[in-house]
Amino acid sequence: MLPLNYAILKHFTTVDDACAETVMEALHNTYSGYKAFNKPSIINALMTAEANGLLEESRFELDADDELRVYYRAHEEGAATINTYIVD
């Protein structure tokens, strides 16, 4: 099993885009017991990946509670880098 941050990055190589909530939904069955499996930690991981050039913001929307959801995507070069260093 991959470390949580690796699994987060690999998830972006399999979807068009995702936000913290959709990442948590996708990884819940495997990683819900991890201490770092919480929304603030996932957002931090996504922002770090963006700052490191692996992900980019793709869109924004408000959820039912008027909370902003920031969606990210792995651009071609970012996905290639992720797949080079994180092998299934």
Backbone bond lengths (Angstrom), bond angles and torsions (degrees), N, CA, C in turn:
res aa  C-N    CA-C-N  psi(-1)  N-CA   C-N-CA  omega(-1)  CA-C   N-CA-C  phi
1 M - - - 1.450 - - 1.527 108.82 -
2 L 1.313 115.47 136.45 1.465 121.35 -179.61 1.522 111.50 -72.95
3 P 1.329 118.38 150.49 1.460 120.20 169.71 1.534 108.87 -58.57
4 L 1.317 117.64 153.16 1.457 122.40 -174.91 1.524 112.88 -54.49
5 N 1.325 118.30 -48.45 1.471 119.71 -178.48 1.530 111.69 -62.66
6 Y 1.316 117.13 -34.89 1.459 120.02 176.36 1.527 110.09 -66.79
7 A 1.325 116.80 -42.48 1.465 120.89 179.59 1.524 110.99 -62.76
8 I 1.328 116.48 -37.30 1.463 120.37 176.85 1.521 109.72 -61.07
9 L 1.318 117.01 -49.21 1.466 120.63 -179.98 1.526 111.42 -62.37
10 K 1.322 117.88 -45.39 1.463 121.19 -179.61 1.524 111.14 -61.51
11 H 1.328 117.20 -33.30 1.464 120.77 178.56 1.526 110.46 -57.09
12 F 1.315 116.91 -37.67 1.461 120.65 -177.76 1.516 113.02 -71.48
13 T 1.309 117.73 -12.61 1.465 120.17 175.49 1.526 111.17 -86.96
14 T 1.330 117.03 -2.98 1.467 121.09 -177.48 1.522 113.17 -116.17
15 V 1.332 117.96 -4.87 1.467 121.85 -178.23 1.527 109.86 -130.25
16 D 1.322 115.79 160.41 1.469 119.82 177.00 1.522 110.78 -68.11
17 D 1.330 116.71 -47.31 1.462 122.30 174.12 1.520 108.85 -160.30
18 A 1.321 116.05 168.02 1.460 120.79 -178.50 1.521 109.00 -161.00
19 C 1.330 114.98 158.26 1.462 121.77 174.32 1.529 107.50 -118.56
20 A 1.311 117.25 178.03 1.469 120.87 -178.05 1.525 111.32 -56.03
21 E 1.329 116.54 -42.23 1.466 119.94 -177.90 1.524 111.94 -65.90
22 T 1.325 117.35 -42.01 1.464 118.80 -179.50 1.528 111.61 -72.47
23 V 1.315 117.37 -30.78 1.464 120.71 173.69 1.525 109.39 -63.85
24 M 1.321 115.75 -44.34 1.470 119.45 179.90 1.521 111.16 -63.36
25 E 1.329 117.47 -39.88 1.470 120.48 177.35 1.529 110.64 -61.81
26 A 1.325 116.10 -43.50 1.464 120.64 -176.77 1.531 112.56 -68.12
27 L 1.316 116.67 -35.07 1.474 120.42 -174.37 1.531 113.35 -101.04
28 H 1.315 117.48 0.37 1.467 121.90 -173.45 1.520 113.58 -54.58
29 N 1.311 117.81 -48.38 1.468 120.40 -175.01 1.525 113.02 -60.79
30 T 1.318 117.34 -32.92 1.459 121.00 -176.15 1.521 112.93 -93.55
31 Y 1.340 118.02 -35.78 1.465 120.56 -168.58 1.525 115.19 -116.51
32 S 1.323 119.13 4.62 1.472 120.41 -174.49 1.527 113.09 -62.14
33 G 1.308 118.36 -22.14 1.460 121.21 179.09 1.524 114.41 -82.16
34 Y 1.310 117.56 -7.72 1.463 121.25 -179.43 1.525 110.62 -74.93
35 K 1.312 115.73 139.50 1.460 120.93 178.51 1.530 111.77 -59.52
36 A 1.309 117.50 -36.44 1.470 122.16 -178.04 1.530 112.58 -82.86
37 F 1.321 117.67 2.40 1.460 120.48 179.23 1.527 109.18 -85.11
38 N 1.326 114.00 77.34 1.462 121.58 177.38 1.521 107.55 -147.34
39 K 1.310 115.51 159.73 1.458 120.04 -172.96 1.527 113.34 -58.62
40 P 1.340 120.11 -46.97 1.476 118.60 179.74 1.533 113.11 -60.05
41 S 1.319 117.97 -38.48 1.469 120.60 179.33 1.518 111.82 -69.24
42 I 1.324 117.27 -37.75 1.463 120.78 178.80 1.534 109.31 -67.85
43 I 1.335 116.98 -43.31 1.468 120.18 177.36 1.529 109.90 -59.52
44 N 1.311 117.01 -42.51 1.463 121.15 178.18 1.529 110.82 -60.72
45 A 1.322 117.49 -42.68 1.464 121.26 178.88 1.530 110.82 -63.60
46 L 1.331 116.80 -40.19 1.462 120.64 179.65 1.523 111.38 -66.99
47 M 1.313 116.68 -42.83 1.462 120.82 179.54 1.526 110.94 -66.50
48 T 1.321 117.02 -36.44 1.464 121.15 176.78 1.522 110.78 -65.49
49 A 1.337 115.93 -43.75 1.465 119.91 178.48 1.530 110.69 -62.92
50 E 1.326 116.54 -37.37 1.466 119.31 176.59 1.532 110.63 -65.88
51 A 1.322 116.82 -45.55 1.464 120.79 -179.54 1.530 111.40 -61.73
52 N 1.326 116.37 -29.37 1.461 121.05 179.42 1.526 112.90 -89.92
53 G 1.318 117.34 5.09 1.453 121.32 174.18 1.516 116.22 81.59
54 L 1.333 117.81 11.53 1.463 120.17 -180.00 1.522 112.32 -87.26
55 L 1.320 116.39 -31.54 1.463 122.61 -180.00 1.513 109.23 -125.21
56 E 1.336 115.38 161.85 1.457 120.73 172.72 1.526 108.34 -138.80
57 E 1.326 116.40 152.44 1.454 120.55 176.73 1.519 108.66 -66.31
58 S 1.337 116.01 137.67 1.460 119.51 -179.71 1.522 112.80 -114.27
59 R 1.332 117.53 -33.35 1.456 120.88 179.61 1.528 109.92 -168.87
60 F 1.323 114.28 170.70 1.457 121.70 179.45 1.525 108.15 -134.50
61 E 1.324 117.09 149.78 1.460 120.66 172.06 1.525 109.38 -156.85
62 L 1.319 115.40 160.68 1.456 121.00 175.40 1.517 108.11 -97.72
63 D 1.343 116.16 136.97 1.454 119.06 177.22 1.530 109.66 -85.32
64 A 1.314 117.37 -173.57 1.464 122.27 -176.96 1.525 112.71 -62.35
65 D 1.335 117.12 -23.36 1.469 121.97 179.16 1.521 111.84 -96.76
66 D 1.322 117.28 15.13 1.463 123.75 -177.40 1.528 112.90 59.12
67 E 1.316 115.67 31.56 1.460 121.25 174.69 1.521 108.64 -97.67
68 L 1.311 116.34 134.44 1.453 121.41 -177.98 1.521 110.68 -70.54
69 R 1.324 115.56 131.74 1.461 122.46 172.81 1.521 107.57 -111.68
70 V 1.310 115.73 123.71 1.455 121.76 177.66 1.522 107.19 -101.96
71 Y 1.307 115.69 122.49 1.459 121.41 178.91 1.522 109.31 -98.95
72 Y 1.322 114.54 142.13 1.459 122.34 179.56 1.519 108.54 -122.82
73 R 1.330 115.28 159.30 1.457 120.92 173.65 1.518 108.47 -141.11
74 A 1.313 115.04 154.10 1.465 120.29 174.08 1.522 106.85 -91.38
75 H 1.324 116.73 111.89 1.462 120.19 175.83 1.525 108.14 -68.43
76 E 1.320 116.84 171.71 1.467 121.01 -173.13 1.527 112.80 -55.01
77 E 1.317 116.77 -47.50 1.473 120.12 -178.78 1.529 111.09 -68.05
78 G 1.346 116.68 -39.85 1.465 120.10 178.56 1.518 111.63 -63.42
79 A 1.338 116.62 -44.09 1.468 120.71 178.69 1.525 110.93 -62.85
80 A 1.329 116.52 -39.99 1.470 119.96 178.83 1.531 110.50 -64.01
81 T 1.314 116.73 -41.46 1.466 120.46 178.69 1.522 110.59 -64.73
82 I 1.324 116.74 -45.89 1.467 120.70 178.46 1.522 110.02 -57.86
83 N 1.324 117.12 -48.16 1.461 120.60 -177.64 1.523 113.48 -68.63
84 T 1.331 116.70 -25.36 1.461 120.55 176.37 1.533 111.26 -70.09
85 Y 1.321 116.42 -42.83 1.462 120.55 -173.38 1.521 114.49 -95.61
86 I 1.328 117.02 -21.12 1.461 119.80 179.37 1.531 107.74 -120.58
87 V 1.302 115.01 103.25 1.459 121.58 -177.66 1.514 108.83 -98.78
88 D 1.346 115.14 136.37 1.480 119.56 178.75 1.503 111.67 -62.87
